[in-house]
Amino acid sequence: MRGRIAVSVVAVACAAGLAAFASAAAAAPARAAHTLQIVVRPVTSTGHAVSGFHVASEPTGALDCSDVGASPGAVSKNILECGPSAEYAIACWKSATPKRALCMRNPRSHKLAKIRYGGPFAHRAAPREGSAPLAITLGDGDKCSIRDGGAWGTLKAHPNWSGEYSCVHDGVVWAPLKSTHYGVNETHAQWTVHTAAASGKGPVSVRKVTRAYFVGTKHA
């Protein structure tokens, strides 16, 4: 009998505790969902790769960094979007090695490409107007990378929209021409984008952005 009574008392106490916890949880305000903004700093202000980042030389490449703008995802000065678009040199730093740039194509990786450039390396302040993350992760886990020129299709439902990001599974992030932030709606804590098939056919979906990747320079 004593054993059963003890178990009953414990059960009642646990039930009461759970009820109190549930009541407190219900009373607590829910945290608003927000987009996590991540700044990757792979290069120092002296033009050296930060420890932990692997540099691969590309001797066959050639960049033009002389008359270009700041990288759309830069939060520090002198990070450029060099041409041509075929190189996908979306974020480049002037390397300590003469006539070489250190470029990050994928801010999720720890890889840098060292590429030769001709002419001067331009000086640009950042962030520029209409800045945008270089890569985003959507609410369904899909990963998208920013566009760097090239010929893309047309969205049937909105012919005046253009493709801004290419996604692994969700097609393309589409946005009205000359929209700010490359179509990433940053007006709320949880950013959103519009996606549709790369063919431009089918429905347009609004998707949440859970992560947004930017780049900066690490001070030596």
Secondary structure, 3 states (H helix, E strand, C coil): CHHHHHHHHHHHHHHHHHHHHHHHHHHCCCCCCCCEEEEEEEEECCCCECCCCEEEEEEEEEEECCCCCECCCECCCCCECCECHHHCCCCEEECCCCCEEEECCCCCCCEEEEEEEECCCCCCCCCCCCCCCCEEEECCCCEEEECCCCCCCCCCCCCCEEEEEEECCCCEEEEECCCHHHHCECCCCCCEEEEECCCCCCCCEEEEEEEEEEEEEECC
